[in-house]
Amino acid sequence: MFKNCYLTKFLTVLLVVTICFTSCKSKFEKLKASNDYTKKYQEGVKYYNKKDYSRALALFDDLVQRYRGRSEAEDLFYYYAFANYKLKDYTSAGYHFKNFADTYPNSPRTEECRYMSAYCAYLESPNYTLDQTNTLASIDKLQLFINLYPKSTRVAEASKLIQNLHDRLETKSYANAKLYLTIGDYKSAVIAFRNSMRDFPDSKYTEEMEYLTIEAQYLYAKNSLDTKQEERYGEGITAYNEFIERYPSSQYAKQAESYKRQCESGIQNVKRYLANVDNEQKALKKQLEQEKSRQKQATEDIKTP
């Protein structure tokens, strides 16, 4: 008896909720399908203020083309851009913020919209492991905002965002260079580390990259042709001397010195090896000349009666 009563109440409540939901949904759908654009605009703003951005945007979508040139258009386009932003569609939001600023250059909201357009580009910038084309574009947009509004209260935040993006590019550059070392492309690693330090002279990775340049240069020399090793080991020693002069107390100093000693040993070994090869070649040449001389003498002896 108790269970049946509970079930009846539950079904009744469920039915009431369903009816209310269906009624509300029907009311919204009916509004969306209507031609009462004034009502759509008013309700869209109400939905926006209630933070129901999905329904607000659905109504605004029907109005943006029809409201062009009307007095309400400026407010509508502003809400429209922010509704996209609130729904985290940063690509669309960025486009509409820029469109607002271009359409209403004298509006008191223009500065905000130009900043938001650049900020959306910042939010679209990918992780450093991915292609950084969008990151570079975002830096350009933020810098343009600073150039247009140098006295804006948003300049400090824009500058901070630019620094964050530069840090991302810096990390990307460091990671790419280190990847060359990991996969054994030592020549490319040396070049990439040096390029990264040139492009980001104040990088937090500079000390490590200078050390890794020594390691990469040593391995590059070690895996080179014998005739190229002495010069390349020498470049490894030069890299070590520059590193230890800048960072005498570096955490990498001990290992860096080990690579320097191996470079010095490599030079001595390759010198001995090349000297032996040279001596062997000279001995072989002398032996060939002697054999040729003997054959010539033998030929002359045969011809002599």
Number of C-alpha atoms within 10 A of each C-alpha: 6 7 8 9 9 11 12 12 12 12 11 12 12 12 12 12 12 12 12 12 12 12 12 12 12 12 11 16 13 11 16 20 11 11 11 10 17 12 14 22 20 13 18 27 23 15 17 21 12 10 13 16 23 16 20 25 22 15 26 26 14 16 20 14 10 11 18 13 9 9 9 12 17 18 12 20 21 18 22 29 26 24 24 22 21 16 13 13 15 22 15 17 25 27 17 24 29 19 19 24 21 13 13 13 13 10 13 10 16 20 18 15 24 26 26 24 29 26 22 23 24 25 16 16 21 15 12 17 13 10 12 17 10 16 23 16 15 24 24 15 22 26 19 15 23 18 11 12 15 13 10 15 9 16 18 13 14 22 16 13 20 21 13 14 21 16 16 19 22 22 19 19 21 23 18 17 25 21 16 19 24 12 9 14 15 24 17 18 26 24 15 23 28 17 15 23 20 12 13 19 12 10 17 14 17 18 17 16 24 24 25 21 28 28 25 28 28 27 21 23 25 20 13 15 10 13 11 13 22 22 11 21 28 19 17 27 22 13 21 25 17 14 22 17 9 12 15 12 10 15 12 17 16 11 14 25 17 13 23 23 14 17 28 16 13 20 20 13 14 18 16 12 13 14 12 12 12 12 12 12 12 12 12 12 12 12 12 12 12 12 12 12 12 12 12 11 12 11 11 10 10 8 8 6 4
